Amino acid sequence: MGNTSLEQDLQSEIRELPLHYQKKILDIVRLMKIGCRTTIKKHDILELKGCGKDLWKGTDAKEYVKKLRNEWD
């Protein structure tokens, strides 16, 4: 069985499947093509260092804490 025949057989079988199965197969093939791994990369909390620092620019830490404490009263 040559590649052309195999491709034709696969296409024929896939066309007979319901559309949602065809889409799943397409997703799997795309993932295989880009070499996607099934493992999920774990992240380190230190990757967040510096995120949102612009939000606090110009804010005095002591004044901010004082304001929060006043809100608790």
C-alpha positions in Angstrom: 0.0 0.0 0.0 1.6 3.3 -1.1 1.3 6.6 0.6 -1.3 7.9 -1.9 -3.5 4.9 -1.2 -3.0 5.3 2.6 -3.9 9.0 2.4 -6.9 8.3 0.3 -8.1 5.6 2.7 -7.6 7.9 5.7 -9.4 10.7 4.1 -12.3 8.5 3.1 -12.6 7.1 6.7 -12.3 10.5 8.3 -15.0 12.0 6.0 -17.4 9.3 7.2 -17.0 10.4 10.8 -19.2 13.0 12.5 -17.8 16.6 12.2 -16.9 16.8 15.9 -14.6 13.8 15.5 -13.1 15.2 12.4 -12.3 18.4 14.3 -10.7 16.4 17.1 -8.5 14.5 14.6 -7.5 17.8 13.1 -6.6 19.2 16.5 -4.5 16.1 17.3 -2.6 16.4 14.0 -1.9 20.1 14.5 -0.5 19.3 18.0 1.6 16.5 16.6 2.9 18.9 13.9 4.1 21.5 16.3 5.4 18.9 18.7 3.2 19.8 21.6 3.9 17.8 24.7 1.2 16.4 27.0 3.0 17.6 30.1 2.2 21.0 31.5 5.1 23.2 32.4 5.1 24.1 36.1 5.7 27.8 36.9 7.8 29.3 39.6 6.2 32.1 41.7 9.3 34.2 41.1 8.3 34.5 37.5 5.8 37.1 38.7 8.5 39.3 40.1 7.9 42.9 38.9 4.4 42.3 37.5 2.2 45.2 38.3 5.0 47.4 39.6 3.6 50.3 37.6 0.4 50.1 39.5 2.3 51.1 42.7 4.4 53.8 41.1 4.3 57.0 43.2 2.5 55.2 46.1 4.2 55.5 49.5 4.0 52.1 51.2 3.7 53.6 54.8 0.9 55.9 53.7 -0.9 53.1 52.0 -0.8 50.8 55.0 -1.9 53.7 57.2 -4.9 54.3 55.0 -5.8 50.6 55.1 -5.6 50.5 58.8 -7.8 53.6 59.1 -10.4 51.8 56.9 -10.5 48.9 59.4 -11.6 51.1 62.3 
